[in-house]
Structure formats: structure tokens, C-alpha cells
Amino acid sequence: MIAFEKFGQHQPLNRQAERYAREGVPLSLSTLAGQVGAICTVMQPIFERIEAHVFAGERLHGDDTTVPVLAKGKTDTGRCWVYVRDDRPFAGPAPPAGVFYYSRDRRGEHPQRHLARWAGILQADAYGGYDALYGADRSPGRIRQALCWSHGRRKLFELADIAEAARRKARGKTAIISPIALETVKRIDVLFDIERDISGRSAAERLALRQQLSAPRVAELERWMREQRAKLSRHDPVAKALDYMLTRWTAFTGFLDDGRIYLTNNAAERALKGLALGRRSWLFAGSDRGGVRAAMMYSLIMTGRMNDVDPQEWLSDVLARIADHPAQRLDELLPWNWQSPTRYKAA
């Protein structure tokens, strides 16, 4: 409960200690932190099984976010990286899962180390730290770049947001709506509508429907974007938003020749949402060791939720059983194989 309250419900350990004290159970902050550390030690084999499952996937979502870390008289900005395997959009049979990693900075060496033994399709943003992974002669194999249309659309949407422009005008501020950005967003939204209709179908079906429905629209969209870009100054914000996509067009349009590729990287962004909410409450990790522990706990809780498992019930049951559980049957305790004792007894 202590671990789930902190990492699943965003309640810092100091608030938990205060609440327990009011209930007549005085627990020091160091005791609570020690319990979290003990859980991470016990759950390490489960985390490693989830990690192996994630990197057995042919397609991953990747992203990162900031994690404030306590330092002498200040906080440093660390990073938390996430890699998500979710094959459900193309009817893949593998259960969804994800893993987090912590680092003290955002240097490209971190994702390069995380993915050193993996090859496949990486859906991520245009962060330069990934670039070394995309070499054709890379060992153990090529990683194919697939960029996120939500990222590309977002830059244009900000320039075409009619509601925001109205709010700015009401406050007496300059409000400009770009007709080029607005039209581009409308054309991109047609692609999103198609994707919603084909989500959950097999990769082969998705590919066939994309070739029939999406490919002509993407070709027309590219023509439109390049025509409009030629009319704009390179300093124009709309030009920069168009360039973001046009200079990376191959990576944006890979979904047209592979039914496994998703149009967006939203799976990774959803995975980071819990951490983003949590850091508003616990404000910072107390140390690098605390950051590593947080990454593991977020991995376990997120994977449980992705498989429609109550993370607190699962953690409670696994922690009670794992010491006596046969090592060769450890996979039985993974979220997608685990059976709730409560539901089992009720049945």
C-alpha cells in the first residue's frame, strides 16, 4: 500500500507518514523509504521478466520526461525514459507492457544503451539522441524511425487554435489565426479519422486500407504543404512548423508501408502521464537511487494497469508469494498471467 500510494496515487512518503501518525501508527520517513527499497529488491526478477518481454517486441514507443533530483542546496533535472510495447492497435497477441529507466541527464548515450541489443521500429519524437540508432549498418540490426503525427500536428494546431485566439483577443492581446496552419490541420485530421476506424485490425488489413484511403491523401497533403512552404519566409512560425514535418517526411510516412506502425506516439505519452502527475506531489527524487527505484515502481504499476490488473492487489499478492514461488514458474506472477485471489475465490 505504501508503494502504490506513492507511485500509483501520487502521495509522497512524508504525507503518508503524517497520516499514519494521526491514526496512531508512527512510522518514520526512513522506514517508509526502506520499505520501498525492499519491494524493489524483491520485485527485481519480475521487473526483468517485463523488461525482456518489452524488448522482444518488433515495435516500441519511446519517450522521456524530466525528473527533479535533490542535490546540494538545489535540485538537478534528471530524466525518466519509457519504452512501451503495445501491439493491440494491429491485433498483436502479445500483452502490453512498459519499462522506465532513470538517468541524471538527457545525453543520447542513455537511449543508445537502453536499446543497444534491440532492433525494430521505434516510434518516438525527433530527439537527436536517437539518431545514432538509425544507422543502416548498426549491429545487432537496423532500428527504423517512425515519427509521431501528433507532434507534427501540435505545432500547426497552436497556430490555428481559434479558441485560444478568441481568448487572447478578449484579453486585449494580439490574436492571429494562420489559414495555412488551419487547413493543414484539417487535412491531417482526416488521416486520424481513418486510423480510428482501422485500429485493432490486423497489420495486413491496416496496410491495405491505408494504401487505399490514406496514401492518396498523404500525397496530396505533401503537395499542399510544399506549395505553401514556398510562399513563406524561413522565419515564419508556420514555415518552421511545416519544415518540422517536411524535412522528416520519410519517417512520418512509414505507416503507409507497414501496418504495425501507429500514427502517433501517444502510448508513450500516456505512460508518462502518471509520472508527470506524481512529480507535482512529491516534487523531486531524493537521490539517484530514489530515481532508479521510482522507475522500477512506475514500470510495475503501469504494466499492471495496461493489463487491467489492480496494481495494489497484484503487488500485495506477489510480495506475499514470491519467496516460496518456484523460480521456473515465475512467469505465472506477471500481470498478464496473474489471477486475482479475490476473483478466483468468488468464482
C-alpha angles and dihedrals in degrees: 000000000000093000095043092048090055102040101024102035099026097239112148118227093246091058090048091051090052092050094049090048091054088052091053097259107112110199122171121230090243090055092053092046089049090054091054089050091050091051091052091052093050094044095048093102091051091048090051091052091051090046092052090049093051094051092047087070122104092217129038137182114222133189142140141210139189125274118189110225125198114248135165106308093337145039125261123212110246126175137236116206124200133196118189129193111200117157096167096102090066096036094256114171097222116104116246120255142156142198132208128207129192128219135172094233142010101255116148091240089079100063088037089058094043091053098034094117099033133090129181140077117334116198108198144120125282095271108153093224089076094055095089088060095062099066115130092225095047119138131254085021146304122299111211117217118229116179129209120253090200089063092049093045093048093063090052095041091058088059092047101040103132094183093052091046089054091051091050091049091051089055091052094253129131111275119191126175115196111221090201092054091045093052092046091052091051091053092048091049090061088062090051090052090054091049092053090055095050099040112125096024122119120277091250093052092046091050093050093049092046091053089050101040111017105035096066091048093048091051091050091045092054092049091050094047094049092048092051093043091057089061096054135082115246088241093057112111090225090054090053091049091050092046091054088066103029095053089053098036096133092056091047095050100045090104088074093070102034123052092201094065115095123216094236143030092229093125090068093042091052089050091056094049094085092052092047090053092044097053090058087064105036091033097201145008111255094225144343088273088055090051092053091049091048091052091053094047092049089050092054096043095044093049091049092052093046088058094047092251124141100243095207094050091045094049091047093051096043093048089052094049109030098084091061097032115112110253092224089059097047092118088071088073096055112113096249092051099037120106121209110243089213093054092042092054092045091052 
